[in-house]
């Protein structure tokens, strides 16, 4: 049982140069305290745990926060804390966050407002600091402290391992407009709902249906990506996505063999009617995941050392759940790798240094009309990729 508060060793990451140092601090707080009221509702929690993980650089930081309810179910949650330094929050995701002086309040959004017993909610914040950035230690959930001397075990068992968190969207497709595990593919060449395509020009890149590697079932889509601009190789879904929304949610499982290169590559391409059919793209650059807009070549995050450090690499040799949400009514989007939201791949409509100030130079909301999976390189970078369990819909889709 962890003793509050705890501080993990700091780590230093220096992308490219020693000019920008990223520091990671993890703090976990746990308490099982008597409830001040009975029943579920939006009242006090009987116990809570907070995991606060911060990436820090000179003058700025992001923090990923997970709050776990160890008491009765809550129909709405509110987490509060006080900063001990001069931190100032500039943006947040997956929660409504307000700050007055050093006091901060975070509340659940429409899709994660309810917090069942044993359930957890994840959200994040980004901010600035000048003289000090200590991690907070006085978290409270609906007025009940998540820190203190009490170390009794929770009376409610946590979520069963291997099952999705109650606050996360379901993993099945539900009423999604597109739901494919490629099991209905009859031959080695993509057919039916999926068709090979090579936007702009075609070279030696290929796409096949693989029966040897799969995330689920016995089949997946395999792409042999080749370096060089004219080696585009994609498989496009025939499903029309132009009416999906107002937020378009995408979930896919992807596996690849070679780390993302320093040069720009794309493995997800979505024709975008707001760009006159040019693509909204997901890929990588400088070894980390990034969004790219074909019409003006804007990137998310900005390709500065600090911006790249706020993204994540795409791990090789294992299946990874990649999810994103694209708002078609405002220039906003979110990205998750597994259950973790990626701070550098988040645009909330408010320009943030090193993240989305370049991306938000265009104010027209995106309107993807189709989905293409494959490989497109603009310099160096061969890769072999597999895609499976792909879904697109108007409601969040979990891993």
VMD Tcl script that draws the C-alpha trace (Angstrom):
set ca {
  {0.00 0.00 0.00}
  {1.61 3.29 -1.02}
  {2.25 5.91 1.63}
  {1.25 9.45 0.66}
  {2.93 11.40 -0.68}
  {5.66 9.61 -2.65}
  {8.02 11.05 -5.23}
  {9.62 8.90 -7.86}
  {13.18 9.63 -8.99}
  {13.42 12.37 -11.58}
  {14.51 11.48 -15.07}
  {16.05 13.74 -17.66}
  {15.35 13.51 -21.36}
  {17.22 15.73 -23.79}
  {15.89 15.53 -27.36}
  {18.54 16.58 -29.89}
  {20.34 19.12 -27.63}
  {20.88 19.84 -23.96}
  {18.96 23.09 -24.32}
  {15.64 21.60 -23.19}
  {15.40 19.18 -20.28}
  {12.22 17.23 -19.61}
  {11.72 16.09 -16.03}
  {9.24 13.44 -14.96}
  {7.71 13.41 -11.48}
  {5.10 10.89 -10.32}
  {3.05 11.35 -7.15}
  {0.43 8.91 -5.83}
  {-1.93 9.71 -2.96}
  {-4.32 7.24 -1.33}
  {-6.81 7.46 1.50}
  {-9.80 5.45 2.70}
  {-11.75 7.92 4.78}
  {-15.28 7.75 6.23}
  {-17.92 9.04 3.85}
  {-19.76 12.16 4.91}
  {-22.94 10.95 3.27}
  {-24.58 7.72 2.14}
  {-25.54 6.55 -1.31}
  {-24.16 7.29 -4.73}
  {-24.99 10.68 -6.21}
  {-22.53 13.50 -6.65}
  {-21.69 13.80 -2.95}
  {-18.56 12.99 -1.00}
  {-16.26 10.12 -1.91}
  {-15.39 7.48 0.71}
  {-11.82 7.27 -0.53}
  {-9.73 8.18 -3.50}
  {-6.36 7.83 -5.16}
  {-4.63 10.34 -7.41}
  {-1.70 9.60 -9.72}
  {-0.12 12.86 -10.89}
  {2.66 12.53 -13.48}
  {4.32 15.68 -14.77}
  {6.68 16.34 -17.66}
  {8.58 19.52 -16.89}
  {10.89 21.77 -18.87}
  {12.24 25.24 -18.25}
  {9.21 27.48 -17.85}
  {6.53 24.92 -18.70}
  {5.00 21.56 -17.91}
  {2.24 19.09 -18.69}
  {0.65 16.80 -16.10}
  {-1.31 13.60 -16.66}
  {-3.76 13.01 -13.81}
  {-5.68 9.84 -12.93}
  {-8.25 9.97 -10.13}
  {-9.58 6.65 -8.82}
  {-12.77 6.53 -6.76}
  {-12.44 4.08 -3.87}
  {-15.84 4.91 -2.39}
  {-19.47 4.86 -3.51}
  {-20.34 5.63 -7.12}
  {-20.46 9.31 -8.08}
  {-22.73 10.78 -10.73}
  {-20.32 13.72 -11.03}
  {-16.77 14.20 -9.78}
  {-14.74 17.24 -8.82}
  {-11.04 17.08 -7.98}
  {-9.31 19.99 -6.24}
  {-5.70 20.73 -5.36}
  {-3.38 23.61 -4.51}
  {-0.12 24.35 -6.27}
  {2.87 25.04 -4.02}
  {4.75 26.96 -6.69}
  {3.83 29.60 -9.24}
  {2.28 27.21 -11.77}
  {-0.37 28.64 -14.07}
  {-2.57 26.29 -16.12}
  {-3.02 27.37 -19.73}
  {-5.05 24.46 -21.14}
  {-6.60 21.12 -20.17}
  {-8.10 18.04 -21.81}
  {-10.74 15.46 -20.78}
  {-11.83 17.70 -17.89}
  {-13.07 21.23 -17.24}
  {-10.28 22.89 -15.25}
  {-10.35 26.29 -13.56}
  {-7.69 28.01 -11.45}
  {-7.97 30.82 -8.91}
  {-4.63 31.85 -7.49}
  {-2.97 28.56 -6.56}
  {-6.25 26.67 -6.14}
  {-7.31 24.36 -9.00}
  {-10.62 22.58 -9.64}
  {-11.08 19.87 -12.30}
  {-14.52 18.45 -13.14}
  {-15.52 15.59 -15.41}
  {-16.79 16.20 -18.92}
  {-20.00 14.78 -20.42}
  {-18.44 11.44 -21.30}
  {-16.47 10.85 -18.07}
  {-18.53 12.73 -15.46}
  {-19.81 9.56 -13.76}
  {-17.22 7.80 -11.59}
  {-18.29 4.31 -10.47}
  {-16.91 2.68 -7.35}
  {-13.43 1.47 -8.27}
  {-13.51 3.49 -11.50}
  {-10.89 5.95 -12.70}
  {-10.90 9.08 -14.83}
  {-7.89 10.42 -16.74}
  {-7.29 14.01 -17.76}
  {-4.39 16.35 -18.34}
  {-3.27 19.95 -17.96}
  {-0.57 22.12 -19.45}
  {0.87 25.22 -17.88}
  {3.74 27.56 -17.19}
  {5.95 28.28 -14.17}
  {8.79 30.68 -13.35}
  {10.43 29.98 -10.00}
  {9.13 26.58 -8.82}
  {7.00 23.65 -10.01}
  {6.52 21.23 -7.08}
  {3.92 18.49 -7.50}
  {0.75 19.13 -5.45}
  {-0.02 16.82 -2.50}
  {-3.42 18.01 -1.19}
  {-5.87 16.44 -3.66}
  {-9.53 16.13 -2.65}
  {-12.34 14.32 -4.49}
  {-15.75 15.92 -3.96}
  {-14.46 17.49 -0.75}
  {-12.79 14.39 0.72}
  {-9.01 14.39 1.01}
  {-6.99 11.94 -1.09}
  {-3.97 12.34 1.23}
  {-3.28 11.78 4.89}
  {-2.10 9.14 7.35}
  {-4.89 6.61 6.79}
  {-3.67 3.59 4.85}
  {-6.60 1.19 5.21}
  {-7.27 -0.90 2.09}
  {-10.26 0.17 0.01}
  {-13.49 -1.62 0.79}
  {-14.45 -1.75 -2.88}
  {-12.35 -3.96 -5.17}
  {-10.72 -2.25 -8.16}
  {-11.70 -2.92 -11.74}
  {-10.92 -6.50 -12.77}
  {-7.61 -6.63 -14.68}
  {-8.12 -6.99 -18.39}
  {-11.48 -5.22 -18.46}
  {-11.93 -1.62 -19.62}
  {-12.20 1.07 -16.97}
  {-15.87 1.98 -16.30}
  {-15.09 5.57 -17.27}
  {-13.57 4.62 -20.62}
  {-15.64 4.20 -23.79}
  {-16.55 0.61 -24.79}
  {-14.07 -1.30 -26.95}
  {-16.67 -2.82 -29.29}
  {-17.80 -0.96 -32.38}
  {-21.41 -0.46 -31.28}
  {-23.17 1.65 -33.89}
  {-19.95 2.75 -35.61}
  {-20.16 3.69 -39.29}
  {-17.02 1.64 -40.00}
  {-16.08 -1.53 -38.10}
  {-13.58 -3.94 -39.62}
  {-11.40 -6.80 -38.37}
  {-10.56 -7.88 -41.95}
  {-11.91 -11.38 -41.31}
  {-14.24 -11.10 -44.33}
  {-11.31 -10.61 -46.73}
  {-11.33 -13.60 -49.06}
  {-7.92 -13.39 -50.73}
  {-4.52 -11.82 -50.28}
  {-5.45 -8.60 -52.09}
  {-7.71 -6.13 -50.23}
  {-11.23 -6.26 -51.67}
  {-14.85 -5.54 -50.84}
  {-14.96 -2.71 -48.28}
  {-11.23 -2.03 -48.68}
  {-9.41 -1.09 -51.88}
  {-5.73 -0.49 -52.64}
  {-4.89 3.09 -53.58}
  {-1.73 5.08 -54.21}
  {-2.46 8.82 -53.84}
  {-0.32 11.05 -56.07}
  {1.99 8.30 -57.34}
  {2.78 4.62 -56.93}
  {6.10 2.80 -56.51}
  {7.11 -0.46 -54.85}
  {5.03 -0.24 -51.68}
  {2.44 -3.03 -51.32}
  {-0.63 -3.91 -49.26}
  {-1.91 -7.45 -48.59}
  {-4.21 -9.38 -46.30}
  {-2.02 -11.23 -43.78}
  {-3.14 -14.55 -42.26}
  {0.00 -15.00 -40.12}
  {-0.22 -11.87 -37.92}
  {-3.43 -10.51 -36.37}
  {-4.53 -8.59 -33.32}
  {-7.78 -10.56 -33.15}
  {-9.08 -13.37 -35.29}
  {-6.80 -14.67 -38.02}
  {-6.36 -11.76 -40.44}
  {-4.97 -8.25 -40.57}
  {-3.99 -5.68 -43.18}
  {-0.24 -5.67 -43.94}
  {1.55 -2.79 -45.64}
  {5.13 -2.93 -46.90}
  {6.08 0.74 -46.79}
  {8.96 1.97 -48.87}
  {10.98 5.17 -48.60}
  {10.68 7.88 -51.20}
  {7.77 10.10 -52.16}
  {6.51 7.97 -55.06}
  {6.11 4.79 -53.01}
  {2.68 5.62 -51.62}
  {0.73 2.48 -50.66}
  {-2.64 2.69 -48.88}
  {-5.78 0.67 -48.44}
  {-8.88 2.87 -48.43}
  {-12.18 2.01 -46.80}
  {-15.14 2.47 -49.12}
  {-17.29 3.80 -46.25}
  {-18.33 7.44 -46.66}
  {-17.47 9.29 -43.42}
  {-18.70 12.73 -44.50}
  {-21.78 12.55 -42.22}
  {-20.09 11.02 -39.15}
  {-19.95 13.48 -36.26}
  {-20.08 16.16 -35.06}
  {-17.04 14.53 -33.42}
  {-15.51 11.75 -35.49}
  {-13.88 9.04 -33.34}
  {-11.34 6.60 -34.78}
  {-9.87 3.51 -33.13}
  {-7.34 1.15 -34.67}
  {-4.74 -1.37 -33.61}
  {-1.42 -0.94 -35.37}
  {1.85 -2.85 -35.25}
  {5.09 -1.96 -37.03}
  {8.72 -3.08 -37.24}
  {10.88 0.04 -37.55}
  {11.00 3.07 -35.26}
  {9.56 6.26 -36.72}
  {12.36 8.08 -38.55}
  {13.54 11.66 -38.20}
  {12.03 12.50 -41.59}
  {8.30 12.90 -42.13}
  {6.13 9.81 -42.75}
  {2.37 9.13 -42.78}
  {0.45 5.93 -42.04}
  {-3.11 7.29 -41.68}
  {-4.51 9.59 -44.37}
  {-8.02 11.08 -44.41}
  {-9.29 13.10 -47.38}
  {-10.63 16.35 -45.91}
  {-13.33 18.34 -47.69}
  {-12.37 21.47 -45.71}
  {-8.99 21.29 -47.49}
  {-10.55 20.68 -50.88}
  {-9.88 16.95 -50.63}
  {-6.31 17.23 -49.43}
  {-5.44 14.98 -46.53}
  {-5.51 15.19 -42.76}
  {-2.65 12.87 -41.83}
  {-1.29 10.94 -38.84}
  {2.31 9.77 -38.94}
  {5.64 10.69 -37.45}
  {8.62 12.99 -37.55}
  {11.74 13.26 -35.40}
  {10.95 9.83 -33.99}
  {7.54 10.74 -32.52}
  {3.91 10.68 -33.57}
  {2.51 13.79 -35.23}
  {-0.48 15.17 -37.10}
  {0.06 16.91 -40.43}
  {-2.26 18.99 -42.61}
  {-1.51 18.63 -46.31}
  {-2.85 22.00 -47.46}
  {-0.38 24.13 -45.43}
  {1.96 21.43 -44.03}
  {1.12 22.46 -40.45}
  {2.15 19.95 -37.78}
  {0.84 19.03 -34.35}
  {2.89 19.32 -32.21}
  {5.28 21.98 -33.44}
  {8.55 20.32 -34.42}
  {10.62 22.05 -31.74}
  {12.51 19.95 -29.17}
  {9.93 20.83 -26.52}
  {7.05 20.08 -28.88}
  {8.41 16.70 -29.96}
  {9.04 15.79 -26.31}
  {5.30 16.25 -25.65}
  {4.46 13.59 -28.22}
  {5.32 9.88 -28.00}
  {7.05 7.33 -30.23}
  {5.00 4.48 -31.67}
  {6.47 1.35 -30.02}
  {7.66 -1.37 -32.39}
  {7.13 -5.14 -32.31}
  {3.77 -5.08 -30.49}
  {0.16 -4.16 -31.14}
  {-0.68 -0.59 -30.12}
  {-4.15 0.89 -29.71}
  {-4.28 4.29 -31.40}
  {-7.38 6.46 -30.98}
  {-8.27 9.98 -31.98}
  {-11.22 12.34 -31.92}
  {-11.69 14.98 -34.62}
  {-14.16 17.80 -33.98}
  {-15.84 18.73 -37.26}
  {-17.47 21.85 -35.77}
  {-14.29 23.47 -34.40}
  {-10.53 23.14 -35.04}
  {-10.06 20.69 -32.15}
  {-8.76 17.15 -31.87}
  {-7.43 14.66 -29.31}
  {-5.18 11.60 -29.55}
  {-4.65 8.61 -27.28}
  {-2.00 5.89 -27.39}
  {-3.54 3.07 -25.38}
  {-5.39 4.71 -22.48}
  {-2.99 7.65 -22.26}
  {-3.79 10.93 -23.90}
  {-0.79 12.39 -25.75}
  {-0.31 16.04 -24.64}
  {1.49 17.07 -27.82}
  {-1.29 15.67 -30.02}
  {-4.04 17.72 -28.41}
  {-5.58 20.86 -29.92}
  {-8.24 22.58 -27.81}
  {-8.79 25.75 -29.81}
  {-6.48 27.88 -27.62}
  {-2.94 28.26 -29.06}
  {-0.31 26.67 -26.81}
  {3.41 27.23 -27.29}
  {5.25 24.25 -28.86}
  {1.99 22.36 -29.40}
  {-0.81 23.82 -31.50}
  {-0.07 27.47 -32.23}
  {0.92 26.50 -35.78}
  {-1.98 24.07 -36.14}
  {-4.55 26.69 -35.11}
  {-3.35 29.16 -37.74}
  {-6.16 27.59 -39.77}
  {-9.56 28.13 -38.13}
  {-11.72 26.08 -40.52}
  {-12.86 22.84 -38.80}
  {-11.74 19.62 -40.52}
  {-14.29 17.40 -42.29}
  {-12.77 13.96 -43.03}
  {-14.69 12.01 -45.66}
  {-12.80 8.70 -45.80}
  {-10.09 6.63 -44.10}
  {-6.89 5.32 -45.68}
  {-4.31 3.13 -43.92}
  {-0.82 2.58 -45.31}
  {2.54 4.30 -45.74}
  {3.76 7.50 -47.29}
  {7.35 8.65 -46.90}
  {8.75 12.03 -47.87}
  {12.41 11.07 -47.53}
  {13.97 8.10 -45.75}
  {12.05 5.40 -43.95}
  {10.98 1.86 -44.87}
  {8.54 0.14 -42.53}
  {6.27 -2.90 -42.35}
  {2.93 -2.22 -40.69}
  {-0.16 -4.22 -39.74}
  {-3.63 -2.78 -39.04}
  {-6.52 -4.56 -37.35}
  {-9.81 -3.92 -35.50}
  {-10.47 -0.56 -37.12}
  {-13.56 1.45 -36.16}
  {-14.92 4.93 -36.93}
  {-18.06 6.39 -35.37}
  {-19.82 9.34 -33.76}
  {-19.25 8.08 -30.19}
  {-15.99 7.31 -28.34}
  {-14.57 3.84 -29.05}
  {-12.21 2.29 -26.50}
  {-9.35 -0.14 -26.84}
}
mol new
graphics top color blue
foreach p $ca { graphics top sphere $p radius 0.5 }
foreach p [lrange $ca 0 end-1] q [lrange $ca 1 end] { graphics top cylinder $p $q radius 0.2 }
display resetview
